[in-house]
Amino acid sequence: MWERERSMREELISVIIPTYNRRDKVTYAVKSVLDQTYSNIEVIIIDDASTDNTEAEIKKIKDDRIRYIYLEKNHGAAGARNVGIKEANGTYIAFQDSDDIWEKEKLQMQIDKMAGTDNVGLVYCAMVQFDAKGRLLSLIPEKKLPEKYTSGKIFDFMLTYALISTQTMLVRSDIINKMNGFNENLRALEDYEFALRYAKDNEVGFVEMPLVRQILTKDSVNQNGKNKILAEIYILEEFWEDYKRLNKVIPQFEIMRAEAERYGCLEILQEYVLDHRNFCECETEWKKIYQICFSEQKLLYSHNRKYEGVQLIIQLCENLKKDIEEQQAEEIIEGIKTFSKQIGLDICDEQELCEYNHQYQKLADKIENKLRGQIYVCSVCKNRVIFDPISDYYRENRLKYGFPYWNREFQLENRERYFCPVCGSTDRARLIIEFLSYIKSENNQKIKVLQIAPDSVIERYLRAREDVIYESTDLYMDNVTFKADIQKMDMVDSNYYDLVICAHVLEHVKDDISAMKELYRILKAEGLCIVLVPLIVGLENTDEQWGCSEEENWHRFGQGDHCRLYARDDFMKRLEAVGFQVNELGEKWFGADLYKKCGFDRNSILYVLSKQEMLN
């Protein structure tokens, strides 16, 4: 096995970059490929009949690993990639888009993942999307997705969630040639269609680290709404039996209807439905599809659909306040009920409607006040959002195994405002990043940071900072700077790091005191250490025991892999006993306005440790 892994890590990787009239952007994409830590690569640039003298820009890059091929006729993205596949000499093939950026470790981390598996021929990585102004839009896939949906046999899930795009792939060349490359009938989503064909019969590998930065511009291929809807129709037909098997035909039409409406090409979908009535097995199914595609009711579907829905409802409330006929008011109320149902918000039940019978002004004010109180600003991506609640998985298991504190409040676990639907940040990641924004380097000295059991959102934030030297460690996780047991980190010098982040780790280790001593040892005299653990508000005594069964852990500690549930006072005493000064930073430190704007609550407390008194 070791010989196999070593051999794989020495293989040639062919990187194919199709481009069309992107001379002002393509060089950045190419350089991000050439800067890879995995250097045994060839870069094949397929110029798809550009007219902006792209060739001159490419020739400015002096690197023998580049091959430039100009196509006299435009082939489209799929066709250009297929030309590159035929020219490729590598054992593996990766694809880069001409306006996106790779992180330096992308290929190395993907080949490492490929080397560690026997059944995987395609490995993809997470991707961060930005708009043309550099504002964060989303993380794909969302951070909150369980592992069973991101790797392995994930075809069924992928039918309604486009996890994989070309610039995130590393594929074995024998597999991609056997599959005849990309479908040239498609002018959009050809990467999604390829990934579905692969995943239908094969396992998929995944690197959780966001290693691709995608910049969405007006001329991005998938911004062409008409081509995207046509591609979605093609994919629906190609995998029709699978959609039927999973009862996803109707939900898929709902998604397509919402997107067609957003792109302003609903007539394409409607024409398809009228021309293909015979694809349905029964009249009832066709009527449902017809109703979806021809209804005058607007449908919602996006990463931030709750926020978009709330904005529409607020607009309806404004209309409800106007001097209108009773019938029109009732239609508006029905619209409010429909939208609230779509986004899963309980904002007006039948009893309330009866109480405010014909008092439309008061009803509208009540609904607006209720909604505006749910809109917050994510302190990471800066989007206005309605946060998603914590997964039902935790609540269900805590109830199932009789966790006695299941309905008690945890510190920094806001169950109703847990995940950001856009960037995937948790409430604790948002508060940590808010604190980190106050940490600045002095005298042009970079800040040495260690994150233990790294959170990818925090890691992405720190890696983007030019004043930070970022490292990560964990005993089990792949893709960390070094692997270590937090209870004994002999490979780390004493007084080494300016900042250490250890969030929700100590409840997993057998000897938390030894771990705390190690945190103290590796921290500089003037350094700071952020430590968070599960804390039940008002709990008097810490409960702990190593070696319990998973069921017992759920029952006593509230999670199957925990061995400890801390009481606040005891947690602080343990930290102080090893020498730390413990600083509790909450609403008073951050400011009430920030807490209100960003959705933090009174239990949002950050424990920041220091070896000496921390300055405010």
C-alpha positions as CSV (number, residue, x, y, z in Angstrom):
1,M,0.0,0.0,0.0
2,W,2.8,2.4,0.9
3,E,4.5,1.8,-2.5
4,R,1.2,2.4,-4.2
5,E,0.8,5.7,-2.4
6,R,4.3,6.8,-3.2
7,S,3.8,5.9,-6.9
8,M,0.6,7.9,-7.1
9,R,2.2,10.9,-5.6
10,E,4.8,10.9,-8.3
11,E,2.4,10.6,-11.2
12,L,1.9,13.4,-13.8
13,I,-1.3,15.5,-13.5
14,S,-2.6,17.2,-16.6
15,V,-4.4,20.4,-15.9
16,I,-6.7,21.6,-18.6
17,I,-7.8,25.3,-18.8
18,P,-10.3,26.2,-21.5
19,T,-10.6,30.0,-22.1
20,Y,-12.5,32.3,-24.3
21,N,-11.8,36.1,-24.4
22,R,-10.5,36.2,-20.9
23,R,-7.1,37.6,-21.5
24,D,-7.5,40.0,-18.5
25,K,-8.2,37.1,-16.1
26,V,-6.7,33.9,-17.4
27,T,-3.1,34.6,-16.3
28,Y,-4.2,34.6,-12.7
29,A,-5.9,31.3,-13.1
30,V,-2.8,29.8,-14.8
31,K,-0.4,31.1,-12.2
32,S,-2.5,29.6,-9.4
33,V,-2.0,26.3,-11.1
34,L,1.8,26.7,-11.7
35,D,2.2,27.7,-8.0
36,Q,0.9,24.3,-6.8
37,T,3.0,22.5,-4.2
38,Y,2.5,19.4,-6.3
39,S,4.8,20.3,-9.2
40,N,4.7,17.3,-11.6
41,I,2.1,18.8,-13.8
42,E,1.5,19.8,-17.4
43,V,-0.8,22.8,-18.1
44,I,-2.9,22.6,-21.3
45,I,-4.5,25.8,-22.2
46,I,-7.3,25.5,-24.8
47,D,-8.0,28.8,-26.4
48,D,-11.6,28.4,-27.7
49,A,-11.3,30.8,-30.7
50,S,-10.7,33.9,-28.6
51,T,-10.5,37.3,-30.5
52,D,-8.9,39.3,-27.7
53,N,-5.3,38.2,-28.3
54,T,-5.3,35.9,-25.3
55,E,-2.2,34.1,-26.8
56,A,0.0,37.2,-26.2
57,E,-0.9,37.1,-22.5
58,I,-0.2,33.4,-22.2
59,K,3.2,33.7,-23.9
60,K,4.3,36.2,-21.2
61,I,4.3,33.3,-18.7
62,K,7.6,31.5,-19.0
63,D,7.1,27.9,-17.9
64,D,8.0,24.8,-19.8
65,R,5.0,23.0,-18.3
66,I,2.5,25.1,-20.4
67,R,1.1,24.0,-23.7
68,Y,-1.1,26.4,-25.6
69,I,-3.6,25.2,-28.2
70,Y,-5.7,27.6,-30.3
71,L,-9.0,26.4,-31.8
72,E,-10.0,28.0,-35.0
73,K,-13.7,27.4,-34.3
74,N,-15.5,27.8,-30.9
75,H,-16.3,24.5,-29.4
76,G,-17.9,25.6,-26.1
77,A,-16.6,24.7,-22.7
78,A,-17.3,21.0,-22.9
79,G,-15.8,20.7,-26.4
80,A,-12.7,22.6,-25.4
81,R,-12.2,20.4,-22.4
82,N,-12.5,17.3,-24.5
83,V,-9.8,18.6,-26.8
84,G,-7.6,19.0,-23.8
85,I,-8.4,15.5,-22.6
86,K,-7.2,14.0,-25.9
87,E,-4.0,16.0,-25.6
88,A,-3.4,15.0,-21.9
89,N,-0.5,12.8,-21.0
90,G,-1.2,12.6,-17.3
91,T,-2.4,9.7,-15.2
92,Y,-4.8,12.2,-13.6
93,I,-6.6,15.1,-15.1
94,A,-7.7,18.3,-13.3
95,F,-9.6,21.2,-14.8
96,Q,-9.3,24.9,-14.0
97,D,-11.6,27.7,-15.2
98,S,-10.0,30.7,-16.7
99,D,-11.3,33.2,-14.1
100,D,-10.9,31.2,-10.9
101,I,-8.1,30.7,-8.4
102,W,-6.7,27.5,-6.8
103,E,-5.1,27.4,-3.3
104,K,-1.5,26.2,-3.5
105,E,-2.2,22.9,-1.8
106,K,-5.2,21.8,-4.0
107,L,-3.6,19.1,-6.1
108,Q,-1.4,17.8,-3.3
109,M,-4.4,17.4,-1.0
110,Q,-6.5,15.7,-3.7
111,I,-3.8,13.3,-4.7
112,D,-3.2,12.4,-1.1
113,K,-6.9,11.7,-0.7
114,M,-6.9,9.6,-3.9
115,A,-3.8,7.6,-2.7
116,G,-5.6,6.7,0.5
117,T,-8.5,5.0,-1.2
118,D,-8.9,2.0,-3.4
119,N,-12.3,2.6,-5.0
120,V,-12.3,6.3,-5.8
121,G,-11.5,7.6,-9.3
122,L,-12.7,11.2,-8.7
123,V,-11.9,13.5,-5.8
124,Y,-13.4,17.0,-5.5
125,C,-12.9,19.8,-2.9
126,A,-15.0,22.5,-1.4
127,M,-15.2,25.8,-3.2
128,V,-15.9,29.3,-2.1
129,Q,-17.9,31.6,-4.4
130,F,-17.4,35.4,-4.6
131,D,-19.1,38.0,-6.6
132,A,-17.2,40.4,-8.9
133,K,-16.6,42.8,-6.0
134,G,-15.0,40.1,-3.9
135,R,-18.0,39.7,-1.5
136,L,-18.5,36.2,-0.2
137,L,-21.6,34.5,-1.6
138,S,-21.5,30.9,-0.6
139,L,-19.6,27.7,0.3
140,I,-20.1,24.6,-1.8
141,P,-20.9,22.2,-0.4
142,E,-22.5,23.7,2.7
143,K,-20.5,23.1,5.8
144,K,-23.4,21.6,7.7
145,L,-23.8,18.7,5.2
146,P,-23.0,15.3,6.9
147,E,-20.2,13.2,5.5
148,K,-22.6,10.6,4.0
149,Y,-23.8,13.3,1.6
150,T,-20.4,14.6,0.5
151,S,-18.4,11.4,-0.1
152,G,-18.8,7.7,-1.0
153,K,-21.9,6.6,-2.9
154,I,-23.7,10.0,-3.1
155,F,-25.4,9.8,-6.5
156,D,-28.9,10.0,-5.0
157,F,-28.1,13.2,-3.1
158,M,-26.4,14.7,-6.1
159,L,-29.5,14.6,-8.2
160,T,-30.8,17.7,-6.4
161,Y,-27.6,19.2,-5.2
162,A,-24.8,20.1,-7.6
163,L,-21.8,19.4,-5.3
164,I,-19.1,19.0,-8.0
165,S,-17.9,21.4,-10.6
166,T,-14.9,21.1,-13.0
167,Q,-12.5,23.3,-11.2
168,T,-12.8,21.2,-8.0
169,M,-12.2,17.8,-9.7
170,L,-9.2,15.5,-9.9
171,V,-10.1,12.5,-12.1
172,R,-8.2,9.4,-13.2
173,S,-7.6,9.8,-16.9
174,D,-8.5,6.2,-17.8
175,I,-12.0,6.8,-16.2
176,I,-12.6,10.1,-18.0
177,N,-11.6,8.7,-21.3
178,K,-13.8,5.6,-20.8
179,M,-16.7,8.0,-20.1
180,N,-16.0,9.9,-23.4
181,G,-15.3,13.1,-21.5
182,F,-17.9,15.9,-21.3
183,N,-21.3,16.1,-23.0
184,E,-20.9,18.6,-25.9
185,N,-24.6,18.9,-26.3
186,L,-24.7,21.1,-23.2
187,R,-23.7,24.7,-23.0
188,A,-24.0,24.8,-19.2
189,L,-23.8,22.3,-16.3
190,E,-21.7,19.9,-18.4
191,D,-19.6,19.4,-15.3
192,Y,-22.6,18.5,-13.2
193,E,-23.9,16.0,-15.8
194,F,-20.4,14.4,-16.0
195,A,-20.2,14.1,-12.2
196,L,-23.7,12.5,-12.1
197,R,-22.6,9.9,-14.8
198,Y,-19.5,9.1,-12.7
199,A,-21.3,9.0,-9.4
200,K,-24.1,6.7,-10.6
201,D,-21.8,3.7,-10.4
202,N,-18.7,4.9,-8.5
203,E,-17.6,6.3,-5.2
204,V,-16.6,9.9,-4.8
205,G,-13.7,11.3,-2.7
206,F,-14.0,14.7,-0.9
207,V,-11.5,17.2,0.5
208,E,-13.4,19.4,3.0
209,M,-11.0,22.3,2.7
210,P,-12.1,25.1,0.3
211,L,-9.3,24.9,-2.2
212,V,-11.0,26.8,-5.1
213,R,-12.1,30.5,-5.2
214,Q,-14.7,31.0,-7.8
215,I,-15.4,34.5,-9.1
216,L,-19.0,34.8,-10.5
217,T,-19.0,37.5,-13.2
218,K,-21.7,38.6,-15.6
219,D,-20.0,36.5,-18.4
220,S,-19.6,33.4,-16.3
221,V,-21.0,30.4,-18.3
222,N,-23.6,29.4,-15.8
223,Q,-24.9,32.9,-15.6
224,N,-26.6,32.2,-19.0
225,G,-30.0,31.3,-17.7
226,K,-31.4,29.9,-20.9
227,N,-28.6,27.4,-21.3
228,K,-28.8,26.4,-17.7
229,I,-32.5,25.6,-17.9
230,L,-32.0,23.7,-21.1
231,A,-29.2,21.7,-19.4
232,E,-31.4,21.0,-16.4
233,I,-34.1,19.7,-18.7
234,Y,-31.5,17.5,-20.4
235,I,-30.3,16.1,-17.1
236,L,-33.8,15.4,-15.9
237,E,-34.5,13.4,-19.0
238,E,-31.2,11.5,-18.8
239,F,-31.8,10.4,-15.2
240,W,-35.6,10.4,-15.3
241,E,-35.8,6.8,-13.8
242,D,-33.6,7.8,-10.9
243,Y,-35.7,10.9,-10.2
244,K,-38.8,8.8,-10.2
245,R,-37.2,6.1,-8.0
246,L,-36.5,8.8,-5.4
247,N,-39.8,10.7,-5.8
248,K,-37.8,13.7,-6.8
249,V,-39.6,14.6,-10.1
250,I,-42.0,17.1,-8.6
251,P,-39.4,18.7,-6.3
252,Q,-37.0,19.0,-9.3
253,F,-39.7,20.8,-11.4
254,E,-40.2,23.2,-8.4
255,I,-36.5,24.0,-8.4
256,M,-36.4,24.4,-12.2
257,R,-39.5,26.6,-12.1
258,A,-37.9,28.9,-9.5
259,E,-34.6,29.2,-11.4
260,A,-36.3,29.7,-14.8
261,E,-38.3,32.5,-13.2
262,R,-35.1,34.0,-11.7
263,Y,-33.3,33.9,-15.1
264,G,-36.3,35.3,-17.0
265,C,-36.8,32.3,-19.2
266,L,-39.8,30.6,-17.7
267,E,-41.3,30.1,-21.2
268,I,-38.6,27.6,-22.1
269,L,-39.7,25.3,-19.2
270,Q,-43.4,25.8,-20.0
271,E,-42.9,25.0,-23.6
272,Y,-41.1,21.8,-22.6
273,V,-43.9,20.7,-20.3
274,L,-46.5,21.3,-23.0
275,D,-44.5,19.3,-25.6
276,H,-43.7,16.4,-23.4
277,R,-47.0,15.5,-21.7
278,N,-46.4,11.8,-22.4
279,F,-43.4,11.6,-20.1
280,C,-45.7,11.3,-17.1
281,E,-47.2,8.0,-16.2
282,C,-50.5,9.4,-15.1
283,E,-52.6,12.5,-15.6
284,T,-52.4,13.5,-12.0
285,E,-48.6,13.8,-12.1
286,W,-48.7,15.9,-15.3
287,K,-51.3,18.2,-13.7
288,K,-49.0,18.8,-10.7
289,I,-46.1,19.6,-13.0
290,Y,-48.3,21.8,-15.1
291,Q,-49.5,23.7,-12.0
292,I,-45.9,24.2,-10.9
293,C,-44.8,25.6,-14.2
294,F,-47.8,27.7,-15.1
295,S,-48.8,29.0,-11.7
296,E,-48.7,32.8,-11.3
297,Q,-47.3,32.3,-7.8
298,K,-43.6,33.0,-7.5
299,L,-41.5,30.2,-6.1
300,L,-38.3,30.5,-4.0
301,Y,-35.1,28.5,-4.3
302,S,-31.7,29.7,-3.3
303,H,-29.1,29.4,-0.5
304,N,-30.7,32.4,1.2
305,R,-34.3,31.6,0.4
306,K,-35.6,32.4,3.9
307,Y,-34.3,35.9,3.7
308,E,-35.6,36.4,0.1
309,G,-39.0,35.0,1.2
310,V,-39.1,37.4,4.2
311,Q,-38.4,40.4,1.9
312,L,-41.3,39.3,-0.3
313,I,-43.6,38.9,2.7
314,I,-42.7,42.3,4.1
315,Q,-43.5,43.8,0.7
316,L,-46.9,42.1,0.7
317,C,-47.5,43.5,4.2
318,E,-46.8,47.0,2.9
319,N,-49.4,46.3,0.2
320,L,-51.8,45.1,2.8
321,K,-51.6,48.4,4.6
322,K,-52.9,50.3,1.6
323,D,-56.5,51.2,0.9
324,I,-57.5,48.1,-1.0
325,E,-60.6,45.9,-1.6
326,E,-61.4,43.1,0.7
327,Q,-60.9,40.5,-2.0
328,Q,-57.5,41.9,-2.9
329,A,-56.5,41.8,0.8
330,E,-57.5,38.2,1.2
331,E,-55.4,37.3,-1.9
332,I,-52.4,39.1,-0.3
333,I,-52.9,37.1,2.9
334,E,-53.0,33.9,1.0
335,G,-49.7,34.9,-0.6
336,I,-48.2,35.6,2.8
337,K,-49.3,32.1,4.0
338,T,-47.9,30.5,0.9
339,F,-44.5,32.2,1.2
340,S,-44.2,31.5,4.9
341,K,-44.9,27.8,4.2
342,Q,-42.3,27.7,1.5
343,I,-39.6,29.0,3.8
344,G,-40.7,27.1,6.8
345,L,-41.6,30.0,9.0
346,D,-44.7,30.0,11.3
347,I,-45.7,33.6,11.1
348,C,-49.5,33.7,10.9
349,D,-51.8,30.9,12.0
350,E,-55.6,30.7,11.4
351,Q,-56.3,31.9,15.0
352,E,-54.3,35.1,14.5
353,L,-56.1,35.7,11.2
354,C,-59.4,35.4,13.0
355,E,-58.3,37.8,15.8
356,Y,-57.3,40.4,13.2
357,N,-60.4,39.9,11.1
358,H,-60.4,42.7,8.5
359,Q,-57.9,44.7,10.6
360,Y,-55.3,44.5,7.9
361,Q,-53.1,47.3,9.1
362,K,-52.7,45.7,12.5
363,L,-52.2,42.2,11.0
364,A,-49.5,43.6,8.6
365,D,-47.7,45.4,11.5
366,K,-47.7,42.2,13.6
367,I,-46.3,40.1,10.8
368,E,-43.6,42.6,9.9
369,N,-42.5,43.0,13.5
370,K,-42.3,39.2,13.9
371,L,-40.2,38.9,10.7
372,R,-37.8,41.8,11.1
373,G,-36.8,40.3,14.5
374,Q,-35.5,37.2,12.6
375,I,-33.2,39.0,10.1
376,Y,-29.6,39.3,11.1
377,V,-26.2,40.1,9.6
378,C,-23.7,37.2,9.4
379,S,-20.4,38.5,10.9
380,V,-18.5,36.3,8.5
381,C,-20.0,36.7,5.0
382,K,-21.8,40.0,5.9
383,N,-25.0,38.9,4.2
384,R,-28.4,39.7,5.7
385,V,-29.8,36.2,6.5
386,I,-32.2,34.2,8.6
387,F,-30.0,31.7,10.4
388,D,-30.8,28.0,10.2
389,P,-31.4,26.0,13.3
390,I,-29.1,23.3,14.6
391,S,-29.6,19.9,13.0
392,D,-32.5,17.8,14.3
393,Y,-30.0,15.0,14.7
394,Y,-28.8,16.4,18.0
395,R,-32.2,17.1,19.5
396,E,-33.5,13.7,18.4
397,N,-30.6,11.7,19.9
398,R,-30.6,13.7,23.1
399,L,-34.3,12.9,23.5
400,K,-33.8,9.3,22.4
401,Y,-31.1,8.6,24.9
402,G,-32.6,10.6,27.7
403,F,-30.1,13.4,28.0
404,P,-31.4,15.2,31.1
405,Y,-30.5,18.7,29.9
406,W,-31.8,18.5,26.4
407,N,-34.0,21.5,26.8
408,R,-31.5,23.6,28.8
409,E,-29.4,26.3,27.3
410,F,-25.8,25.7,26.2
411,Q,-23.3,28.5,26.1
412,L,-22.6,29.5,22.5
413,E,-25.0,27.0,21.0
414,N,-27.9,29.0,19.7
415,R,-30.1,26.2,18.5
416,E,-32.4,28.4,16.5
417,R,-29.7,30.7,15.0
418,Y,-26.9,28.1,14.5
419,F,-25.9,28.0,10.8
420,C,-25.5,30.8,8.3
421,P,-27.3,29.5,5.1
422,V,-24.8,31.3,2.9
423,C,-21.3,30.7,4.2
424,G,-22.1,27.7,6.6
425,S,-20.6,29.3,9.7
426,T,-21.8,28.2,13.1
427,D,-22.6,30.7,15.9
428,R,-19.3,30.0,17.6
429,A,-17.3,30.4,14.4
430,R,-19.0,33.8,13.9
431,L,-18.2,35.0,17.4
432,I,-14.6,33.8,17.2
433,I,-14.1,35.5,13.8
434,E,-15.6,38.7,15.2
435,F,-13.0,38.6,18.0
436,L,-10.2,37.8,15.6
437,S,-11.0,41.0,13.7
438,Y,-9.7,42.9,16.7
439,I,-6.4,41.1,16.7
440,K,-3.8,43.0,14.7
441,S,-0.1,42.4,14.2
442,E,2.4,44.8,15.7
443,N,5.7,46.1,14.1
444,N,4.9,44.2,10.9
445,Q,5.5,40.9,12.7
446,K,3.2,38.1,11.5
447,I,0.9,36.4,14.0
448,K,1.6,32.7,14.5
449,V,-1.8,30.9,14.8
450,L,-2.5,27.3,15.7
451,Q,-6.1,26.0,15.3
452,I,-6.8,22.6,16.9
453,A,-9.5,20.4,15.2
454,P,-9.8,23.2,12.6
455,D,-13.1,24.7,11.6
456,S,-13.0,25.4,7.9
457,V,-14.7,28.7,8.1
458,I,-12.2,30.0,10.6
459,E,-9.4,28.5,8.7
460,R,-10.5,30.2,5.5
461,Y,-10.7,33.6,7.3
462,L,-7.2,33.2,8.8
463,R,-5.6,32.0,5.6
464,A,-6.9,35.1,3.8
465,R,-5.1,37.4,6.3
466,E,-1.7,38.5,5.1
467,D,-0.6,39.2,8.7
468,V,-1.1,35.6,9.8
469,I,1.0,32.4,9.7
470,Y,-1.6,29.7,10.0
471,E,-1.1,26.2,11.2
472,S,-3.6,23.5,12.2
473,T,-3.4,20.2,14.0
474,D,-5.6,17.2,14.9
475,L,-5.0,13.6,15.9
476,Y,-7.4,12.1,13.3
477,M,-8.3,14.7,10.7
478,D,-6.6,14.8,7.3
479,N,-5.4,18.0,5.6
480,V,-3.9,19.5,8.8
481,T,-0.4,21.0,9.1
482,F,0.7,18.3,11.5
483,K,-1.0,15.5,13.4
484,A,-0.7,15.6,17.2
485,D,-2.4,14.5,20.4
486,I,-3.4,17.7,22.2
487,Q,-2.5,16.0,25.5
488,K,1.2,15.7,24.5
489,M,2.5,18.0,21.7
490,D,6.2,17.3,22.0
491,M,6.9,18.4,18.4
492,V,5.8,22.0,19.3
493,D,8.3,24.3,21.0
494,S,7.3,26.1,24.2
495,N,6.2,29.8,24.0
496,Y,5.8,29.4,20.2
497,Y,2.3,30.6,19.2
498,D,0.8,34.1,19.4
499,L,-2.8,32.7,19.2
500,V,-4.2,29.2,19.8
501,I,-7.8,28.3,19.0
502,C,-9.2,25.2,20.7
503,A,-13.0,25.1,20.2
504,H,-14.9,22.0,21.3
505,V,-12.0,19.7,21.7
506,L,-11.4,19.2,25.5
507,E,-14.7,17.3,25.9
508,H,-13.2,14.6,23.6
509,V,-9.9,13.9,25.4
510,K,-9.2,11.6,28.3
511,D,-7.0,14.0,30.3
512,D,-8.2,17.5,29.8
513,I,-5.8,18.9,32.4
514,S,-2.8,17.6,30.4
515,A,-4.3,19.2,27.3
516,M,-4.7,22.5,29.1
517,K,-1.1,22.4,30.3
518,E,0.0,21.9,26.8
519,L,-2.0,24.9,25.6
520,Y,-0.4,27.0,28.3
521,R,3.1,25.7,27.4
522,I,3.0,26.4,23.6
523,L,1.5,29.9,24.1
524,K,3.8,32.9,24.1
525,A,3.9,35.0,27.3
526,E,1.8,37.7,25.6
527,G,-0.3,35.3,23.5
528,L,-4.0,34.6,23.6
529,C,-5.8,31.2,23.6
530,I,-9.5,30.8,22.7
531,V,-11.0,27.7,24.4
532,L,-14.6,26.7,24.1
533,V,-16.4,23.6,25.4
534,P,-20.0,22.5,25.8
535,L,-21.3,24.4,28.9
536,I,-24.8,24.0,30.3
537,V,-26.0,27.2,31.7
538,G,-26.5,26.8,35.5
539,L,-24.9,23.3,35.7
540,E,-23.3,22.9,39.2
541,N,-20.9,20.1,38.7
542,T,-18.8,18.7,35.8
543,D,-19.8,15.2,34.7
544,E,-17.0,13.1,33.1
545,Q,-16.1,9.5,32.5
546,W,-13.8,8.1,29.8
547,G,-14.6,4.9,28.0
548,C,-18.4,4.9,28.1
549,S,-20.5,3.5,25.3
550,E,-21.9,5.8,22.6
551,E,-25.4,5.5,24.1
552,E,-24.1,6.4,27.6
553,N,-22.2,9.4,26.1
554,W,-25.4,10.6,24.5
555,H,-27.3,10.1,27.8
556,R,-24.8,11.8,30.1
557,F,-22.9,14.3,27.9
558,G,-25.3,15.1,25.1
559,Q,-23.2,13.7,22.2
560,G,-22.0,10.2,21.3
561,D,-18.3,11.1,21.1
562,H,-18.0,13.3,24.3
563,C,-16.7,12.1,27.6
564,R,-17.3,15.3,29.6
565,L,-19.9,17.9,30.3
566,Y,-18.5,21.0,32.0
567,A,-19.9,23.2,34.7
568,R,-18.8,26.8,34.1
569,D,-17.1,27.4,37.5
570,D,-15.3,24.1,37.4
571,F,-14.1,24.8,33.8
572,M,-12.7,28.1,34.8
573,K,-11.0,26.6,37.9
574,R,-9.2,24.0,35.8
575,L,-7.9,26.6,33.4
576,E,-6.8,28.9,36.3
577,A,-5.1,25.9,38.0
578,V,-2.7,25.5,35.1
579,G,-1.8,29.2,35.1
580,F,-4.3,30.8,32.7
581,Q,-6.1,34.1,33.4
582,V,-9.6,33.5,32.1
583,N,-11.4,36.3,30.4
584,E,-15.2,35.9,29.7
585,L,-16.1,38.1,26.7
586,G,-19.8,38.5,26.1
587,E,-22.3,41.2,25.2
588,K,-20.7,43.8,27.4
589,W,-17.3,43.4,25.7
590,F,-18.5,43.1,22.1
591,G,-21.3,45.6,22.5
592,A,-25.1,45.2,22.6
593,D,-25.5,46.7,19.1
594,L,-23.3,44.0,17.6
595,Y,-25.1,41.2,19.5
596,K,-28.5,42.5,18.3
597,K,-27.4,43.0,14.7
598,C,-25.6,39.6,14.4
599,G,-28.1,37.4,16.3
600,F,-25.9,36.5,19.3
601,D,-27.7,36.0,22.6
602,R,-26.9,36.4,26.3
603,N,-25.2,33.0,26.3
604,S,-22.8,33.8,23.5
605,I,-19.6,33.9,25.7
606,L,-16.1,33.6,24.4
607,Y,-13.4,32.3,26.8
608,V,-10.1,34.0,25.9
609,L,-7.2,32.9,28.0
610,S,-3.9,34.7,28.6
611,K,-0.7,34.2,30.7
612,Q,-0.9,37.8,31.8
613,E,-3.7,40.3,32.3
614,M,-5.4,40.9,28.9
615,L,-5.9,44.5,27.9
616,N,-9.4,45.6,26.9
